Each structure stands twice: as C-alpha cells, then as structure tokens.
C-alpha cells in the first residue's frame, strides 16, 4: 500500500518562493578563508618553482638547481629540476587561483613527498633542524584543499571537481604518491 502525503488546508498559505537574486549566495567567511590559504601556500610554492626555473626571488636557477638534483641522485639533474620547478610553479598557481585544484594539489604533493624522502626526512620533524615540518604542512594543506574544495572564489567553482570531496582528495593523494614513487624509483 502506498501512502501519499497531501498538505492539509489547515496548514496555511504556502510561503512565496524567494526572489532568484536573493538565493544566490555571496562569498562566505569560509570562501575567503580558503582563498587566503590557497593564495598563501599556492604563491609560496609558485615562488619556489620560479626560483628553480628562472633564478628569481633569490633562487639559483635551472643550471645550479640541476647540479643540486644530480647530487641528490636524480639523473639527469636538469630534467628533474625542470619537472620539480614546473610542478611547483604550475601546481602553486593552480592552487592559488583554484584551477584544476585536485591536479594542482597532486603536483605539490608529489614534489613534497620527494623532498621529504630525499632531503628533509633524514633531519627529523622540525624545520629548525632541516626536517619535514614545512613539507608536511604544505602537503596537508594541498590535500585538505582538494578534499574541501577551493571555495566559491575559485575558477573551479564551475566544474564538478570544484566542490571537493573524497574522490578529489583520493585523486590528489594517489596521483601525487604515484608520481613521487615513480620519480624515486628512477
């Protein structure tokens, strides 16, 4: 037997539908907070990439960075320095503006896993000792933004992945982890 609920006449008149312009939400404090996080961490990472690629912001540039990568066991060093620099630059810019956020987060996660495995991991936790603190913080921020979504003040707001979620977080962590594992195994 199927029951159908019909409103009774004693419930009173139905409320009028809100005007279409009043239902469109404006940016919330959460959206502004996400923008602040994305801009801060994204632009810092883009700056790191620019240091490696172009030698700006006090960076050594591609040739010197390539030699440093060779010393870490990445060969050819200049190729790996280019990949790292582009991942930081493009991943950072993507995170900052909220464009292709899960992919941008994956790029940063992959780079930072490599940094922890080859440079900072041997020095413990704290950044004052050269440890993983900074890399872990940026990795967690990138993953969290992929999970939460970049917010309404992002270019991704028009796309399905712009809402964030488990799938987006798994994509960012999975792709970043796979890219890091492949790079570390070469």
N, C-alpha and C positions, 0 to 999 in steps of 0.2 A: 504494500500500500504506500503511495506517495503522498506526502503532505506538502501543501504549498502554502507558504505564509503570505497572507494578504494584509496590508495595513488596514487597521480599522479606521472608521471615520472619526472616532473619538480622539485619535492621535493628534489632531490639529492640522493646520495647513503645513505643507512641505516648505522647508526653508528655500529661499531663492538660491540659485547657483551663483557662486561668486563670479565677479566680473573677470574675464580672462586675463586682464593685465594685472590683477591683484594676486593671482595664483602663481605667477612666475616668481620663483624665489630669487632673492638677491644673494650676493655673496655673504656667507656666514662667517663668524669668527673662525670656525674650523677651516673654511676655504682659505681665509687669509693666513692662518697658521701654517697650513700645508704649503701655500705659496712661499712663505718665509723660509720654511725648511728646504723646499725644493731649490729656491734661488741660492741660499747659503751653501748647501752641500753641492749642488749642481755646478755652481760657478767656481767653487774651490776646485772641484775635480777637473773642470774645463781648463782652469788655470794651470793645473799640474800637467795636463796634456799639452798645453801651449808651451810650457817650459821645456818639455821633452822634444817637441816637434820644431819649435821656432826659436828657442833660446830666449824667450821674453819672460818677464816677471822674475828675473834672476836665475833662469834656467840655463842649463849647459848646452842646449841644442841637440840636434839629432846625432851628429857625429860623436860627440862626447858621451851622450846617453847610450849610444850603440856600443861603445867601448865598455861602459859600465855593465851593460847587459851581457856582453861577452864574458866579463869577469865573473858574472853570476852563473855562467854555464849555458846561456842562451846563445845559440849559434844558428844563423848569422845574427849578431847582436843588433845591427842596424835595422834589420827586418822586424825583430821582436820589439825594438824600441819604437818603431813606427806603429806596429799593431797596438802596443800599450798606449802610446800617445794619442792615437786616433780613438781608442776605446774610452780613454779618459775625457778627451775633448768632446767627442760626439755624445757619449753617454752622459757626461756632465751637462752639456747644453740641452739634450733631450729631457733630462730630469728637471732642469731649471725651468724650461718653458712648458713642461708637461706634454711632450710629444713622443709618441711610441714609448710610453713610460715603462711597460714591462721589459722591452728590449733595451732601453737605456739603463734600467736597473740591472739587467743581466750583464751588460758590458762592464759596469762598475763592479759588480760582484765578482766577475771573473778576474779582473785585474787585481782586485784586492785580495782574493784568495791566493793568487800568485805572489803578491807582495808578502803576505803572511808566511807562505811556505818557503820563500827563498831569502827574505831579508829580515823581517821583524820577528818571526816566530822564535828564532834562537835567542832572542833578548828578553823573553818573558812577556808580561802583560803590559806594564806601564810604559807610556811614551817617553818618559824621562830617562828610561834605560834603553830606548830604541825599540821598545816592544810593540805588541799588536794593538794596543788600545785605540789608536786613531783609525787603523784599518777596520777593526771590528765595528767601531761606531759608524763609519760610513757604510759598511756592508749592511748593517742593521737598518739604517735609515733608508737605503735604497730598497731593501726588501719590504720594509714597512710601507713605503710609498706605493710600491707595486700592489701590496695587499689592500691598503686603504683606498687607493685610487688617488690621482693627482689633485682632485678637487675641481670645483666649478671654474676656477681661474686658471684653466689649463687648455691647451689646444686639443687634448684627447677627450674633452667633455662631449664631443660629437660622436665618438666611436664606442663600440661595445666594451672594449678593454679599458675605457676611461673611467669606469666605475670601480675598478679594483676587484679584488676577491681572491678566493683560494686558487683558482686557475691561473690568474695573473701572477700571484706570488710563486706558485709552483713553477711556472714558466721561467720567471726571472732567476730563481734559485737553481733550477735544473739546468737551464742553458748556461748560466754563469759557471756553475760547477763543472759541467761537461767541458766547456771551453778551457777552464783552468786545468782540468785533468789532462786534456789533450796537450796543452802547452807544456805542462810539467813533465809529460812523458816523452816529449820530443828531445 
